[in-house]
């Protein structure tokens, strides 16, 4: 397989790499202020990170059985020039070829277990090995190795820069699309909220108008019933007696709006007839009580009293005050308390 291929299963690839880094730092960290910034992750994770960051990936395959192993680590990798350059320009992964992860990487890169530096990069969605520096048969000078690394970087710098620019454009386009999608969804949410508010307002208004219409219908029905009752009350009265008839009583009435009424009754007629007479006039309240003017005496508010006019002490003449009896008439008002007819 190519440099990106995986040949065998490894139980703990990250653990194998961490163990190599720990051993390397233990062996050379105290003696050198310079050291590659080895990644502590698997080979597959290192490839993904190099792709995401559009960077070179330098793989060091370490063979502890090589006679040059210590020289490679101490004099090359921990040299100021190599360590500084690779840390500034590359991601670095080290593996020991005697570990499961190291053997897999060595097989993938075809190093055959020998110490080697491999420079990898992503190009056209594939992992490409740009250079292999064999370190087994004598170690090249630090300057030579550094020159090889610099040549690889320079020869592919424009390609990586193009990939990085392309990736950044894709990321920027994605951010723009996501922002546009968020704005679109927010616009939809606001529109939906306005539609919901409008619908609720319309429903509330429709309910208010329906309730008002219902109240108006009830009021009209009530008024029609009242007119019918007034008509029947007047129609059922006995004819008004003549002024010179025997037992005539002359009654005067003062309504709440100061309207004056007057009528003659026979003394033997009941107070119900008096009540019916007042009730039959459209200016009279729908519910009222009768009260003598002086001395004040309440004659009640019912229209079915069987007490006669004479018995009530109204003969031969009396002035009666009509007092309105207020009833609950909430059906005849609008939502703000004003009469629908006003």
QUIFEN-V373228 format. One record per residue. N is the residue number from 1. RES is the residue in three letters. SS is DSSP state (~ for helix, > for strand, _ for the rest). Layout:
BEGIN
n res ss
N RES SS
N RES SS
END
This chain:
BEGIN
n res ss
1 UNK _
2 UNK _
3 UNK _
4 UNK _
5 UNK _
6 UNK _
7 UNK _
8 UNK _
9 UNK _
10 UNK _
11 UNK _
12 UNK _
13 UNK ~
14 UNK ~
15 UNK ~
16 UNK ~
17 UNK ~
18 UNK ~
19 UNK ~
20 UNK ~
21 UNK ~
22 UNK ~
23 UNK ~
24 UNK ~
25 UNK ~
26 UNK ~
27 UNK ~
28 UNK ~
29 UNK _
30 UNK _
31 UNK _
32 UNK _
33 UNK _
34 UNK _
35 UNK _
36 UNK _
37 UNK _
38 UNK >
39 UNK _
40 UNK _
41 UNK _
42 UNK _
43 UNK ~
44 UNK ~
45 UNK ~
46 UNK ~
47 UNK ~
48 UNK ~
49 UNK ~
50 UNK ~
51 UNK ~
52 UNK ~
53 UNK ~
54 UNK _
55 UNK _
56 UNK >
57 UNK >
58 UNK >
59 UNK >
60 UNK >
61 UNK >
62 UNK >
63 UNK _
64 UNK _
65 UNK _
66 UNK _
67 UNK _
68 UNK _
69 UNK ~
70 UNK ~
71 UNK ~
72 UNK ~
73 UNK ~
74 UNK ~
75 UNK ~
76 UNK ~
77 UNK ~
78 UNK _
79 UNK _
80 UNK ~
81 UNK ~
82 UNK ~
83 UNK ~
84 UNK ~
85 UNK ~
86 UNK ~
87 UNK ~
88 UNK ~
89 UNK ~
90 UNK >
91 UNK >
92 UNK >
93 UNK >
94 UNK >
95 UNK >
96 UNK >
97 UNK _
98 UNK _
99 UNK _
100 UNK ~
101 UNK ~
102 UNK ~
103 UNK ~
104 UNK ~
105 UNK ~
106 UNK ~
107 UNK ~
108 UNK ~
109 UNK ~
110 UNK _
111 UNK _
112 UNK _
113 UNK _
114 UNK _
115 UNK _
116 UNK >
117 UNK >
118 UNK >
119 UNK >
120 UNK >
121 UNK >
122 UNK >
123 UNK >
124 UNK _
125 UNK _
126 UNK >
127 UNK >
128 UNK >
129 UNK >
130 UNK >
131 UNK >
132 UNK >
133 UNK >
134 UNK >
135 UNK _
136 UNK _
137 UNK _
138 UNK _
139 UNK _
140 UNK _
141 UNK _
142 UNK ~
143 UNK ~
144 UNK ~
145 UNK ~
146 UNK ~
147 UNK ~
148 UNK ~
149 UNK ~
150 UNK ~
151 UNK ~
152 UNK ~
153 UNK ~
154 UNK ~
155 UNK ~
156 UNK ~
157 UNK ~
158 UNK ~
159 UNK ~
160 UNK ~
161 UNK ~
162 UNK ~
163 UNK ~
164 UNK ~
165 UNK ~
166 UNK ~
167 UNK ~
168 UNK ~
169 UNK ~
170 UNK ~
171 UNK ~
172 UNK ~
173 UNK ~
174 UNK ~
175 UNK ~
176 UNK ~
177 UNK ~
178 UNK ~
179 UNK ~
180 UNK ~
181 UNK ~
182 UNK ~
183 UNK ~
184 UNK ~
185 UNK ~
186 UNK ~
187 UNK ~
188 UNK ~
189 UNK ~
190 UNK ~
191 UNK ~
192 UNK ~
193 UNK ~
194 UNK ~
195 UNK ~
196 UNK ~
197 UNK ~
198 UNK ~
199 UNK ~
200 UNK ~
201 UNK ~
202 UNK ~
203 UNK ~
204 UNK ~
205 UNK ~
206 UNK ~
207 UNK ~
208 UNK ~
209 UNK ~
210 UNK ~
211 UNK ~
212 UNK ~
213 UNK ~
214 UNK ~
215 UNK ~
216 UNK ~
217 UNK ~
218 UNK ~
219 UNK ~
220 UNK ~
221 UNK ~
222 UNK ~
223 UNK ~
224 UNK ~
225 UNK ~
226 UNK ~
227 UNK ~
228 UNK ~
229 UNK ~
230 UNK ~
231 UNK ~
232 UNK ~
233 UNK ~
234 UNK ~
235 UNK ~
236 UNK _
237 UNK _
238 UNK _
239 UNK _
240 UNK _
241 UNK _
242 UNK _
243 UNK _
244 UNK _
245 UNK _
246 UNK _
247 UNK _
248 UNK >
249 UNK >
250 UNK >
251 UNK >
252 UNK >
253 UNK >
254 UNK >
255 UNK _
256 UNK _
257 UNK _
258 UNK _
259 UNK _
260 UNK >
261 UNK >
262 UNK >
263 UNK >
264 UNK >
265 UNK >
266 UNK >
267 UNK _
268 UNK _
269 UNK _
270 UNK >
271 UNK ~
272 UNK ~
273 UNK ~
274 UNK ~
275 UNK ~
276 UNK ~
277 UNK ~
278 UNK ~
279 UNK ~
280 UNK _
281 UNK _
282 UNK _
283 UNK _
284 UNK _
285 UNK _
286 UNK _
287 UNK _
288 UNK >
289 UNK >
290 UNK >
291 UNK >
292 UNK >
293 UNK _
294 UNK _
295 UNK _
296 UNK _
297 UNK >
298 UNK >
299 UNK >
300 UNK >
301 UNK _
302 UNK _
303 UNK _
304 UNK _
305 UNK _
306 UNK _
307 UNK _
308 UNK >
309 UNK _
310 UNK _
311 UNK _
312 UNK _
313 UNK _
314 UNK _
315 UNK _
316 UNK _
317 UNK >
318 UNK >
319 UNK >
320 UNK >
321 UNK >
322 UNK >
323 UNK >
324 UNK >
325 UNK _
326 UNK _
327 UNK _
328 UNK _
329 UNK _
330 UNK ~
331 UNK ~
332 UNK ~
333 UNK >
334 UNK _
335 UNK _
336 UNK _
337 UNK _
338 UNK _
339 UNK >
340 UNK _
341 UNK _
342 UNK _
END
